[in-house]
Amino acid sequence: MLQCRLCGGSALTSVVDLGATPPCERFLTVHQLDEPEPTYPLHLRVCQDCLLAQLPPLITPEDTFTDYAYFSSYSTSWVEHARRFVDDAVRSLGLNEDSFVVEVASNDGYLLQHVAQQRIPCLGIEPAVNVGEAARGRGVPTRTAFLDPHTAAEVRAEHGPADLVVANNVYAHVPDVLGFTEGLRGLVADDGWVAIEVQHLLPLMRLCQYDTIYHEHFQYYTVGTAQRALATAGLTVVDVETLPTHGGSIRLWARPDVHAPTPTPRVAQILEEERIAGLHEPEGYAGFADRVGTVRLALLDFLLRVKEEGHTVVGYGAPGKANTLLNHAGIRTDLLPYTVDRNPYKHGRFTPGTRIPIHPVERIAEDKPDYVLVLPWNLRVELTAQLSYVADWGGRLVFPIPCVDVVEAKL
């Protein structure tokens, strides 16, 4: 019987069942195309007791993150987002050369490089060996490990407590929510801060961003469920910001209970928005699966129609979310002959399940397709600028979420 990983409850209600798909970051080499490919159920449920939306932990973090295909620095806008965060945090929290900053799941040093440049002592905790090496190449001290209470105790014993612990886009990636949260508390000083950026379930539900449901994301947070999770380790959410990243995220500011002030009005405001949207009741999740089906059919209808009309369509990007969309919609090379990506690691590989080849971005200018399907739709502004050259031959951009949107290839 499935149990909620936050409260241990057994009453889990289906939100949407996307079938069985391969792990979203398992990009295939040409030699793997004739080998069996494992798939796992992708079924989102919500706990009727604590309301945590979650997937069963069918894939371990060790399977996914020890050799990782995602390098944060390939997104220019994401690096700039991190720089602004660091500048604001240094100013507002009064960080200096006597402070200590830790980032959990620090990837290739995309964020901590800005901390190091200001001569503030820092440490990244990153389980993926390959991206951790890239971080060290940027001058970011990086420990290869998963965060748990043991790792937190070792880091604290060696470096002392952290004034700021950053956990961006990782709180959804940990099946052991309780152990990870205990690790956060173990890292941070009693008067320190924990900053967590995580996708917000509210826009995911409102805008039917179902492609962001994949096996790496074990749970999907509202502010309400994040409060409950952090409280298990004595951390209180004292402020929250809404962010446009990943289609809609929240930045949670938490402090140890012993130094936590009264939460700002923004916490109550977003909790109320969630309540109005029905996300504080199990019944509020009904109907989502039907809306997912509508999005899938609209995309298929577009691709089939332009194919019948003799137009060409190729993809841009090979993010993890795209593999949920492609597999659920059943899109293969007959409808999308290839996609491109800036990450050289993915060149010459194939998308999991759908086996769509991935090429360098220059391929688009060579082939001059009629349409470019932008799979990382959450980077719409950045990628519209990057792909403005598609307008030179009259090509157009297609954004699949929250609905099929065909636009001119210009800002």
Beta strands, then each sheet from edge to edge (+ up, - down):
strand 1: 12-21
strand 2: 40-47
strand 3: 53-54
strand 4: 101-104
strand 5: 122-125
strand 6: 142-143
strand 7: 162-168
strand 8: 188-199
strand 9: 219-220
strand 10: 235-243
strand 11: 249-256
strand 12: 313-316
strand 13: 339-340
strand 14: 358-359
strand 15: 371-374
strand 16: 396-399
strand 17: 405-408
sheet 1: 1+ 2- 3+ 9-
sheet 2: 6+ 5+ 4+ 7+ 8+ 11- 10+
sheet 3: 14+ 13+ 12+ 15+ 16+ 17-
end
